[in-house]
């Protein structure tokens, strides 16, 4: 399994940020996907990465995280993303520590062809950084 994690402290209390997380269209748009389709707790994204156009469908799952979703259809053998929110005790609950982690295992058909774990890790880090900026109120939605 590969792991990609981004973290930072953003403006707003956890409850406000959780509302932002559950605006799935804005959250996924902030990652820079070419297409986003939301149907309740199921989200399909389409993105061009290098020479490949990738489609991925994820579904929200129960978790102790503020939000978690896993792949139900796509290129990975497994993929799960978790969004953790913790109040920043030094800022009177007006800031929140956010950690976003994606764990994935690539399907063997992709490794060595057009994509490898290094390319996917770099792409996913960029997507998660866009989502972190969105949660901090910068652009995106």
Residue, then its C-alpha position, 0 to 999 in steps of 0.5 A: x500500500x502507498x500512503x499520501x498525507x497532507x496536513x495543516x492548520x486552517x481557519x474555522x472550527x471543526x463543525x464549519x470544516x465538516x460542513x465544507x467536507x460534505x459539500x462533495x461537489x466543491x470538495x472534489x472540484x477543489x482537487x482539480x478533477x476534470x469532471x465531478x458527478x455526485x449522487x448522494x454518498x457516491x462520487x465519480x471523478x474523471x481526470x487526465x493524468x499524463x496520457x491517461x484519462x482516469x475514472x474513479x467512483x468512491x463511496x462515503x463509509x462509516x468511520x471515526x474520521x470526519x469523512x472517509x470514502x473508499x473506491x467502489x470502481x476504478x483503477x486501484x486494487x484498494x483506495x481509501x481517503x480519510x479527513x481528520x479534524x482536531x481543534x487547535x487548542x492554541x487558537x480558541x477553537x477558531x482554527x482546526x488541524x486537518x490531516x488528509x490521508x489516502x492509502x492505495x494499492x495500484x492495480x497491476x495492469x497500470x503499473x509499468x504502463x502509463x502510470x506508476x505509484x510515484x506518478x499517482x502519489x505526486x498527483x494525489x498530493x496535489x489534489x489533497x493540497x487543493x482540498x486543504x486550501x479549499x477547507x481553509x477558504x482559499x478558492x475552490x468553492 
